[in-house]
Amino acid sequence: MKKSLLALAAMGAFAGAAQAQSSVTVYGILDLGWVSGHEKGQTGAATTTQFNRTGSQFGGLGSQSTNRLGFRGTEDLGGGTRAFFTLENSITADGNSIWGTSGSGMRQAFVGLGQKGLGQFAIGTQYTPLFNNASATSPGQFNNVMGDVIYASNSFANTNAVEGISAASTAAALGTNNAASGSSIGFTVRTANMLRIDTDRFAGFQGQAFYTMDGVTNQQTATTATSRTGGKNDRSGWGLGLNYTWQKLFVGANYQSLTASNPYTTAADTAANGRPDIFGSSANTGVNVKDNQWFVGATYDFGILKAYAQYVNRKATSQIDATQYATRTAQQIGVRSNITKTVEAWGSIGNGRFAAYGVSNPTVNFSGYQLGANYWLSKRSNLYAIYGASNTGTSQTGTYYNGQQYALGVRHTF
C-alpha cells in the first residue's frame, strides 16, 4: 500500500514537472487617450492645391503603442532544445469590430525551434531583424506620433503630401508596395512567409538572417494589345543583421533586400511621361520593384541619460527600367532619461532627403522632432504626453508640408 502511494506521489510529481516545462502566456497593450493635430501644406505650385486643417479625437488610437492582443508559448523538449510560438493581432479599442481586419491586422504568427548555446529559427509572419535593431535604438520607442524621421509613420498626415511628395503612389510605394505585409516609409517592419534565424550572443555579438518567399509562375497570354494575364508573381527577399553589446554600449547594423514582380503591360507602363510606373498605380501595371534598405544605430547609457543615434537608407528601383527609382535617407539623434523614479522623458531630432524617379523630379528635404514624457503609475501602467512636428519642402515645385501632433493618454500592458 505504501509502495503504491509512493508510486502515485512520484507519478504526480513527475506529471507536475512535465507540465511545468510547457507554458502559454497571454499578453497585450491597451493604449487610449486624446490626440490632436494641425497640418498645412501645398502639393504643387498652384495655390489651389493648398490645404490647412485641424483635428482631434478621443479613443483607442494607440498613440504611444499600437493596441494588440497576443499569445506566446514555449515547451522544453529536453537537452537544451525548446519549441516556441507567437500569435499576435492588432485590436481596435473603439469601434464596432475589436479585431484588426486589414492586411496589417495580423502582427505576428510564427512557430520555431531553439537550441541553447546556438540560437533559434522560426517560420511565419515576423518582424524583420532591421526593425528589431531600429526599435532598440529608438529614443521614442517607435510611438505613433509624427516627428520620428526613422520610423516615419503617423495617423494624421495628409497622404498626398507626406514628406512633400505630391504623387500618392510614390508615397505609398515606400510604404507597402513591396514583399512586406507591414511597413513604414522608412523601412520594412515585418513580412509574411519568413524563415528567420537568430544566433545566441557570443562575446557580445548576435547575428540575424532571414529569407521570405512567396511566388508562383503561370503561362503569360495576351488578352488585348494593352493587357496581359499570367506570368511571374513573386514576392521575396532576404536580410542580414548584427548587433553588439559591451557594458553600456549597444550597436546594431542591418541590410535587407526585397523584391516584388508582377506581369506588366509595356504600353501602360510607358504611357505616363514616357517612363515606366515603378509602383504600379495603373490598373494594367504590375508592381515591379527591388527595394534595398540598410540601417545602423547605437545607444550609450551614461547613467543620468541614455543617448541614441540612427541612420537609415532605402532605395526602390524599377525592375523594368533601372534608371527609374525612389530613394530616401534619414538620420536622427535623441536622449531618454529617468528624471525621477516615476517620471521619464525623451526627445529626438532628425532630418533627411527624398528623391523620386531619379533626376527628373526635385529633391525633397524633410525634418522632424519629438518630445515626450511618461508618468509611471506601476511597472505596467503609465500616463503619457507626446508632441511631434514634421516639416518638408522643395522650392522647385512649391510643395511643402508642416504638421504638429499632440497626444495624451494612458497605457496598460499585460
Secondary structure as the mmCIF struct_conf table of DSSP 4:
data_model
#
loop_
_struct_conf.conf_type_id
_struct_conf.id
_struct_conf.beg_label_comp_id
_struct_conf.beg_label_asym_id
_struct_conf.beg_label_seq_id
_struct_conf.end_label_comp_id
_struct_conf.end_label_asym_id
_struct_conf.end_label_seq_id
HELX_RH_AL_P HELX_RH_AL_P1 LYS A 2 ALA A 20
TURN_TY1_P TURN_TY1_P1 GLN A 21 GLN A 21
STRN STRN1 SER A 22 GLN A 42
BEND BEND1 THR A 43 ALA A 46
HELX_RH_3T_P HELX_RH_3T_P1 THR A 47 THR A 49
STRN STRN2 GLN A 50 GLY A 59
BEND BEND2 SER A 63 SER A 65
STRN STRN3 ARG A 68 GLY A 78
TURN_TY1_P TURN_TY1_P2 GLY A 79 GLY A 80
STRN STRN4 THR A 81 SER A 90
STRN STRN5 ILE A 91 ILE A 91
BEND BEND3 ALA A 93 ASN A 96
STRN STRN6 TRP A 99 TRP A 99
BEND BEND4 SER A 102 SER A 102
TURN_TY1_P TURN_TY1_P3 GLY A 103 SER A 104
BEND BEND5 GLY A 105 GLY A 105
STRN STRN7 MET A 106 GLN A 115
TURN_TY1_P TURN_TY1_P4 LYS A 116 LEU A 118
STRN STRN8 GLY A 119 TYR A 127
HELX_RH_AL_P HELX_RH_AL_P2 PRO A 129 ALA A 136
TURN_TY1_P TURN_TY1_P5 THR A 137 THR A 137
TURN_TY1_P TURN_TY1_P6 PRO A 139 PHE A 142
BEND BEND6 ASN A 144 VAL A 145
TURN_TY1_P TURN_TY1_P7 MET A 146 GLY A 147
BEND BEND7 VAL A 149 TYR A 151
BEND BEND8 SER A 155 ALA A 157
TURN_TY1_P TURN_TY1_P8 THR A 159 ALA A 161
HELX_RH_3T_P HELX_RH_3T_P2 VAL A 162 GLY A 164
HELX_RH_AL_P HELX_RH_AL_P3 ALA A 168 ALA A 173
TURN_TY1_P TURN_TY1_P9 LEU A 174 THR A 176
BEND BEND9 ASN A 177 ALA A 179
BEND BEND10 SER A 181 SER A 181
STRN STRN9 GLY A 182 SER A 183
BEND BEND11 ILE A 185 PHE A 187
STRN STRN10 THR A 188 THR A 199
HELX_LH_PP_P HELX_LH_PP_P1 ASP A 200 ARG A 201
STRN STRN11 PHE A 202 PHE A 202
TURN_TY1_P TURN_TY1_P10 ALA A 203 GLY A 204
STRN STRN12 PHE A 205 THR A 224
TURN_TY1_P TURN_TY1_P11 ALA A 225 THR A 226
STRN STRN13 SER A 227 TRP A 246
TURN_TY1_P TURN_TY1_P12 GLN A 247 LYS A 248
STRN STRN14 LEU A 249 SER A 261
HELX_RH_AL_P HELX_RH_AL_P4 THR A 266 ASP A 269
TURN_TY1_P TURN_TY1_P13 THR A 270 GLY A 274
BEND BEND12 ARG A 275 ARG A 275
TURN_TY1_P TURN_TY1_P14 ILE A 278 PHE A 279
BEND BEND13 SER A 282 SER A 282
TURN_TY1_P TURN_TY1_P15 ALA A 283 ASN A 284
STRN STRN15 VAL A 289 ASP A 301
BEND BEND14 GLY A 303 ILE A 304
STRN STRN16 LYS A 306 SER A 318
BEND BEND15 GLN A 319 ILE A 320
TURN_TY1_P TURN_TY1_P16 ALA A 322 THR A 323
STRN STRN17 TYR A 325 ASN A 338
BEND BEND16 THR A 340 THR A 342
STRN STRN18 VAL A 343 ALA A 356
BEND BEND17 TYR A 357 TYR A 357
HELX_RH_3T_P HELX_RH_3T_P3 GLY A 358 SER A 360
BEND BEND18 ASN A 361 ASN A 361
STRN STRN19 THR A 363 TRP A 376
BEND BEND19 LEU A 377 ARG A 380
STRN STRN20 SER A 381 THR A 394
TURN_TY1_P TURN_TY1_P17 SER A 395 GLY A 398
STRN STRN21 THR A 399 THR A 413
#
